Amino acid sequence: MLQFHVILNGDGAWPDLEVIAALGKLIEYQSDISVAVLEGGMESGKPSVSFRFDLPDGRVLIAQTSLRLFLQVADILSAKYPDGYY
């Protein structure tokens, strides 16, 4: 299960990207992101959230976390931006 690393001041958050890009290992691609809730997706039987990223070379990346952690991240972002930006 993945972890969320919440960075509330994201400018310059990933200084290693320049090196990764120079190594040809950075994929910058804007595409749809699919999100699915999986009933009983956790070993505990609790729900999980799965993210699907269709990469430009045809590969598919799946990342999964607990619904609980996903909602905690949403709460953190909502606390920083209580009026929302939508």
Backbone as CSV, one residue per row, in Angstrom:
resi,resn,N_x,N_y,N_z,CA_x,CA_y,CA_z,C_x,C_y,C_z
1,MET,0.839,-1.174,0.000,0.000,0.000,0.000,0.881,1.233,0.000
2,LEU,0.555,2.213,-0.819,1.376,3.412,-0.886,1.100,4.349,0.268
3,GLN,2.022,5.244,0.498,1.871,6.294,1.486,1.705,7.606,0.746
4,PHE,0.975,8.524,1.342,0.896,9.874,0.809,1.919,10.726,1.544
5,HIS,2.684,11.483,0.806,3.580,12.472,1.375,2.969,13.818,1.006
6,VAL,2.312,14.439,1.955,1.574,15.670,1.697,2.528,16.852,1.828
7,ILE,2.700,17.575,0.749,3.570,18.741,0.711,2.680,19.952,0.471
8,LEU,2.501,20.753,1.498,1.548,21.853,1.414,2.109,23.092,0.720
9,ASN,3.408,23.165,0.567,4.033,24.244,-0.196,4.827,23.582,-1.312
10,GLY,4.171,23.298,-2.413,4.716,22.435,-3.435,5.750,23.018,-4.376
11,ASP,5.936,24.324,-4.393,6.944,24.902,-5.289,8.319,24.373,-4.911
12,GLY,8.979,23.724,-5.841,10.296,23.153,-5.596,10.284,21.924,-4.712
13,ALA,9.132,21.272,-4.622,8.973,20.133,-3.710,9.830,18.933,-4.079
14,TRP,10.134,18.774,-5.353,10.887,17.600,-5.797,12.147,18.050,-6.540
15,PRO,13.184,18.449,-5.807,14.396,18.951,-6.455,15.133,17.889,-7.252
16,ASP,14.823,16.625,-7.033,15.494,15.548,-7.763,14.967,15.353,-9.179
17,LEU,13.881,16.034,-9.543,13.297,15.822,-10.866,14.232,16.215,-12.004
18,GLU,15.061,17.211,-11.781,16.010,17.623,-12.822,16.982,16.475,-13.140
19,VAL,17.472,15.821,-12.112,18.377,14.685,-12.306,17.635,13.519,-12.953
20,ILE,16.450,13.253,-12.490,15.650,12.157,-13.057,15.370,12.413,-14.529
21,ALA,15.044,13.661,-14.873,14.805,14.011,-16.278,16.068,13.822,-17.107
22,ALA,17.211,14.226,-16.565,18.476,14.084,-17.283,18.808,12.620,-17.540
23,LEU,18.352,11.739,-16.663,18.572,10.303,-16.834,17.536,9.668,-17.766
24,GLY,16.588,10.490,-18.251,15.552,9.972,-19.141,14.509,9.136,-18.429
25,LYS,14.345,9.353,-17.132,13.426,8.538,-16.348,12.191,9.300,-15.872
26,LEU,12.032,10.527,-16.316,10.876,11.324,-15.916,9.804,11.221,-16.980
27,ILE,8.603,10.892,-16.562,7.454,10.859,-17.462,6.564,12.035,-17.092
28,GLU,6.500,13.020,-17.956,5.567,14.130,-17.761,4.484,13.961,-18.803
29,TYR,3.303,13.716,-18.331,2.226,13.382,-19.245,0.913,13.738,-18.584
30,GLN,0.117,14.480,-19.277,-1.191,14.822,-18.735,-2.223,13.903,-19.355
31,SER,-2.878,13.161,-18.505,-3.929,12.268,-18.975,-4.990,12.167,-17.896
32,ASP,-6.042,11.500,-18.231,-7.072,11.246,-17.238,-6.510,10.347,-16.145
33,ILE,-7.016,10.517,-14.954,-6.688,9.633,-13.846,-7.990,8.975,-13.424
34,SER,-8.005,7.673,-13.422,-9.194,6.938,-12.986,-9.046,6.593,-11.514
35,VAL,-10.129,6.725,-10.775,-10.139,6.405,-9.349,-11.257,5.401,-9.100
36,ALA,-10.931,4.325,-8.398,-11.925,3.308,-8.075,-11.876,3.005,-6.582
37,VAL,-13.026,2.857,-5.990,-13.113,2.417,-4.594,-13.321,0.914,-4.611
38,LEU,-12.493,0.212,-3.861,-12.566,-1.243,-3.818,-13.134,-1.667,-2.465
39,GLU,-14.348,-2.193,-2.482,-14.959,-2.693,-1.250,-14.087,-3.819,-0.720
40,GLY,-13.689,-3.742,0.512,-12.875,-4.798,1.093,-11.492,-4.902,0.475
41,GLY,-10.980,-3.805,-0.079,-9.691,-3.832,-0.747,-8.500,-3.980,0.182
42,MET,-8.690,-3.702,1.446,-7.605,-3.828,2.423,-7.636,-5.233,3.038
43,GLU,-6.493,-5.680,3.517,-6.452,-6.986,4.187,-7.416,-7.030,5.366
44,SER,-7.658,-5.888,5.976,-8.577,-5.794,7.117,-10.032,-5.911,6.694
45,GLY,-10.284,-5.838,5.387,-11.654,-5.861,4.892,-12.238,-4.476,4.678
46,LYS,-11.490,-3.444,5.053,-11.953,-2.070,4.862,-11.716,-1.647,3.410
47,PRO,-12.402,-0.590,2.955,-12.262,-0.172,1.558,-10.910,0.478,1.264
48,SER,-10.503,0.355,0.018,-9.292,1.015,-0.462,-9.651,1.845,-1.685
49,VAL,-8.733,2.698,-2.076,-8.897,3.540,-3.257,-7.748,3.206,-4.198
50,SER,-8.083,2.998,-5.460,-7.091,2.642,-6.462,-7.074,3.712,-7.545
51,PHE,-5.869,4.126,-7.946,-5.682,5.140,-8.981,-5.053,4.483,-10.200
52,ARG,-5.571,4.798,-11.369,-5.026,4.261,-12.618,-4.496,5.406,-13.470
53,PHE,-3.243,5.269,-13.897,-2.595,6.236,-14.775,-2.215,5.506,-16.055
54,ASP,-2.767,5.923,-17.182,-2.409,5.351,-18.475,-1.212,6.132,-19.015
55,LEU,-0.064,5.485,-19.092,1.175,6.145,-19.484,1.275,6.259,-21.005
56,PRO,2.051,7.220,-21.491,2.116,7.466,-22.934,2.688,6.296,-23.742
57,ASP,3.449,5.425,-23.101,4.020,4.288,-23.834,3.104,3.069,-23.814
58,GLY,1.889,3.239,-23.302,0.922,2.150,-23.286,0.887,1.368,-21.980
59,ARG,1.889,1.563,-21.128,1.857,0.884,-19.828,0.813,1.553,-18.938
60,VAL,0.385,0.829,-17.934,-0.608,1.336,-16.991,-0.015,1.244,-15.586
61,LEU,-0.112,2.343,-14.843,0.365,2.400,-13.469,-0.848,2.381,-12.548
62,ILE,-0.837,1.486,-11.568,-1.895,1.418,-10.570,-1.270,1.726,-9.211
63,ALA,-1.859,2.643,-8.468,-1.435,2.964,-7.105,-2.652,2.821,-6.208
64,GLN,-2.453,2.239,-5.046,-3.581,1.955,-4.169,-3.258,2.376,-2.747
65,THR,-4.265,2.883,-2.050,-4.120,3.242,-0.643,-5.455,3.001,0.049
66,SER,-5.455,3.132,1.350,-6.710,2.946,2.083,-7.621,4.152,1.869
67,LEU,-8.902,3.908,1.918,-9.854,5.015,1.841,-9.632,5.959,3.016
68,ARG,-9.316,5.400,4.151,-9.075,6.223,5.349,-7.928,7.206,5.118
69,LEU,-6.807,6.731,4.576,-5.670,7.617,4.327,-6.008,8.656,3.262
70,PHE,-6.703,8.237,2.217,-7.115,9.156,1.155,-7.966,10.293,1.733
71,LEU,-8.900,9.957,2.610,-9.765,10.980,3.216,-8.988,11.860,4.187
72,GLN,-7.975,11.308,4.857,-7.136,12.127,5.731,-6.381,13.181,4.918
73,VAL,-5.888,12.787,3.753,-5.207,13.745,2.876,-6.189,14.833,2.442
74,ALA,-7.398,14.435,2.076,-8.414,15.419,1.685,-8.700,16.386,2.839
75,ASP,-8.746,15.879,4.056,-8.972,16.745,5.221,-7.826,17.742,5.407
76,ILE,-6.593,17.288,5.200,-5.428,18.170,5.330,-5.503,19.295,4.297
77,LEU,-5.810,18.939,3.056,-5.904,19.951,2.000,-7.076,20.897,2.240
78,SER,-8.179,20.366,2.741,-9.336,21.209,3.048,-9.025,22.184,4.175
79,ALA,-8.211,21.765,5.127,-7.829,22.661,6.224,-6.966,23.811,5.704
80,LYS,-6.093,23.516,4.737,-5.248,24.578,4.172,-6.069,25.522,3.294
81,TYR,-7.029,24.980,2.590,-7.867,25.773,1.668,-9.343,25.599,2.037
82,PRO,-9.765,26.170,3.151,-11.118,25.927,3.654,-12.223,26.404,2.718
83,ASP,-11.946,27.396,1.891,-12.962,27.879,0.953,-12.947,27.097,-0.353
84,GLY,-11.975,26.230,-0.507,-11.847,25.453,-1.730,-11.465,26.354,-2.897
85,TYR,-11.126,25.756,-3.973,-10.791,26.493,-5.200,-11.504,25.885,-6.370
86,TYR,-12.726,25.505,-6.166,-13.512,24.897,-7.232,-14.788,25.654,-7.437
